[in-house]
Amino acid sequence: MTSRRYRSHVEEIDRRIVALLAQDGRMSFTDLAKETGLSVSAVHQRVRRLEKRGVIRGFTALVDYDQIGQSLTAFVSIKPIDPAAPDDAPVRLAHLKAIEACHSVAGEESYILKVRVESPLALEELLQQIRSSAGVSTRTTVVLSTPYEHRSPDLSEE
């Protein structure tokens, strides 16, 4: 019974560390230790173990896309023109840096791409590149505003 409680407690602390880092990836080991009640060295070991296991895949900066001239965000749904063609659109589109994310989806389309560009004209040019590079048709939804994004995962135990 003690070891079972210990395993549950360990998982709870790891979940707390992940949740804290998801909110602030630059949180210091000292602050993580204060928030979790662990020593700094114990937190450091846990974070390294979470990285090694692939739970934490890296740390990144959140960018204000308006500030860097990429204020237009759109979601582009794609489906192959020829349904018998190989399903290799992600590989064929990987060179297009305006594509921030590529999600395989269920439904009529095969993938949904999240793209960021500077203008409607740039979006039109990107759509043409997507169509010609991957042999797909597109359906585009332009984002008007983003009330929230990059939310931390809900890691509470049920």
N, C-alpha and C positions, 0 to 999 in steps of 0.2 A: 504494500500500500504506500509506503514512503517513497519508493522509486517512481511509482506512477504519479504521485503528487509532484515530485521533483521534475519529471519530464514535462508535465503540464505547466509548471511554473517557468521552466526554461523556455518553452515555446511562447508563453505569455510575454516574457521579457524580450525575446527576439522580435515578436510582433510589435511591441512598443518601440523598440529601436528602429525598426523599419518604418513605422508610422511617423516617428519624429524626423527621420531623415527624408522621408517623402515630403514633409512639410517644409523642411529647411535642410537641403543637402550640404550646406556649409556649417551645420551645427558642430561645435567642437566636441571632442571626446569628453572634456570636462563637463560641458553642459549636458551631454547625453548621460553621463554618470550621475549628475544631480537629479535628472528627470527619472532615472530608472532605479536609483538607490544602489548602484553597483560602483565598484572602483573604476578609475580611469583605465587601468590595464585590463580589467575584465571586459569593459565596453569595447576597447580596442580589439581584443581577441574575438569577441562576438561579431563585430563588424567585419573583420577579416574573414571569419568563417562564413558569414552570410554572403560575402563577395565570392569566396571560393566555391560555395554551393550554387552560385548563380541567382540567389534571391535578390541581391543588390547587383545590378549589372553595370553600374557606373554612376557618375555624377555629371550633371550638365547645367549650363546656364539657361535661365528662362529669358528669352529675347523679346524686346518690344519691337515687333515687326514694323510698326508705323515709323519708328525711329530709324530703321535701316532701309526705308523705302519699299517695303513689301506689304503694303496695307490692304491688298485685296486677297482674301482667302476664299477658296471655293472647294467644294466636294465634287469630284468628277467620277461618275459611275461609268464603268466600261464593260463591254461584252464583245466577244470575238465576232467579226463579220462572218467568218466561216466557223461554225460550231465544231467542225471536224479538225480544225487546226490545233497544234499543240498548245497546251496551257502554259505558255512561257512569257506572258505579258510582264510580270514583275522583273524578269531578267532583261527583257527588251526595253524596259523603261528606266532601269536603274541609273542610267547616265543623265537623266533629266533632274537636275538639282532642285528645280522648283517643286518637285514632288516631295512633300515632307513625310508622308506615310502612305502605305499601300496595304489595304485590308482585303483579304479574301472573304466574300460574303455569300450567304444563301439568298436565293431569290432570282429575279430575272437577270441581273447583272452578275458578272464574275468577281469584280473587284471594285472597291471604292478608294479613290485616291484623294488625299488632302493636299492641296496645292496652295502655294503663296507666291504672288507676283506683284508687280508694281502698278499695273493698270489693266483696264479692260482689253486694250490692244495686246498687251503682253499675255493675257489669258487666252485670247483668240489664237495667238501664235503658238502658245503651249499646247492648246487643244489640237492644233494641226500636227504638231510634233508627236503627240501621244497617238493620234490616229495613224499616222504614217509609220511610226516606229513599231507599233504593236499589232497593226491590222485589226483595229477595234472601232466600234462606234462608241460615242460618248453621250452622256446626259449630265448636264452641269447644274449645280445649285450654288449660287453666290451667297456668301455669308454677309449679312448686313451688320450684325454686331455679335459680340461674344460675351454674354453675361458672366460666364465663368469657364475656366479651362484649367487643366493641370491640377485637378483635385486629388488630394491624397486618397489612397485606397482605404476602404472600411475594413480594418483588421480586427475589429472586436470579435471575440469568440461568441458563438451562438450556443 
